[in-house]
Amino acid sequence: MLLPTPEPGPDAARDWVRTHLGDLCRDEPEPSPAFRGGQTAADAALAGLDVTGYAARRNEVAPRERRGATRLSPWIRYGLIDLPTAWAAAADAPPRDRTKFRDELAWQEYARHLYARVGTRMSAALRDAPARETRAWDEPWPSDMACIKACTTELHTDGWLVNQTRMWMSSQWTVRAGAEWTAGEDEFFVHLLDGSRAANRLGWQGTIGSGTGKAYGFSRWQVRKRAPGICGTCALSHDCPIEQWPAASDAPRPDPRPEREPLLRTDPDPERTAGPSEPVLDGDPSAVWLTAESLGDADPALAAHPGLPAVFVFDEPLLRRLNLSGKRLVFLAETLADLATRREVRVHRGVVRAELGQEPVAVTFAPVPGFRRLHTDVRCAEVHPWRWLYRPHTGPVSSFSAWRKGLPRVRSGR
């Protein structure tokens, strides 16, 4: 089904989503008050990037003016800012802050390498038995805890959280409440504008100690350090359920030497994982097919064909299954509307292969299982390389440190 192209602006994007995609959302579509979709917003955020103090302040939570997080992740997730561009943008930052910022970009790249290699088996690839407390919790994220309430409000309203509060919430869900981590990861994925199965899933597994055997313990100490003042507003201030460190458990700890998935140790086909290193040509495209992984103006297929229309398909079966928050779809609508101010954009809703039909398209390889399934059903006249920060290697990806040992020792730029 060909849809009208969204008009620029958050209100127009909200109305467009309500009209054309509202039945696929779990809530009433609204724009995030904290982030705008689109290349224009991404470029402004990157132009204003200043990572001075990032190493010391990236985990600060409250008040918000103390935070040192860059807030680039929603645009990075959709390829509006790619990792090599973000890496280069920090070239002149103070050395300690530059190193920490680039370490976080490298962690994002590791998550992509792991997901590209292991795919949907990522959930089971690393051992994932969380430690559990003995006390019972009525809900994994108790609404009477001021620290958790503040986090859930920001998640549901803005669609974003700093890394520290992501760790608080995932630890509370699993280590404290003993709830199944995949359900919590799904709840994050539904609401986070930067939600991806690669980084989001890896973050949750890291919190419960998958691959290391050491879970992250959430306690009042972290709240007092990172968000001073919140405890004073809490009805449980004098009977805090996280006053002490999480209780030890007799539950089995994760195995720090995961052996269940052979691909964690080595990749027999790194070229398949990484995608082409040069454009693969098989005809003349009449349009550029954009995926949700790469919506930026610098998308290689888009950049190679400035005169061709861009085509995006809202995958109806997938979106019906995911049942995402409307914030995420509004962000995408804003992004497409912004792109349409510079070139022709065609927006469809339906089954991808049916909507694209036999039209020859140029597309950029995406390192996710869905792309591998879909692109064989689409007439791809050109497949362009993904812009990796580091091209995937054959070595182990069982942990960030193991993966990093297989990388080139020096990347261009200071």
PyMOL commands that set and color helices and strands:
alter all, ss='L'
color gray80, all
select helices_A, chain A and resi 10-20+22-24+39-47+54-57+64-66+73-77+83-89+95-125+146-158+163-176+181-191+197-207+220-226+231-233+262-264+270-274+300-304+316-322+326-339+352-356+369-375+400-405
alter helices_A, ss='H'
color red, helices_A
select strands_A, chain A and resi 2-3+280-281+287-290+310-315+345-350+361-364+380-384
alter strands_A, ss='S'
color yellow, strands_A
deselect
rebuild
show_as cartoon
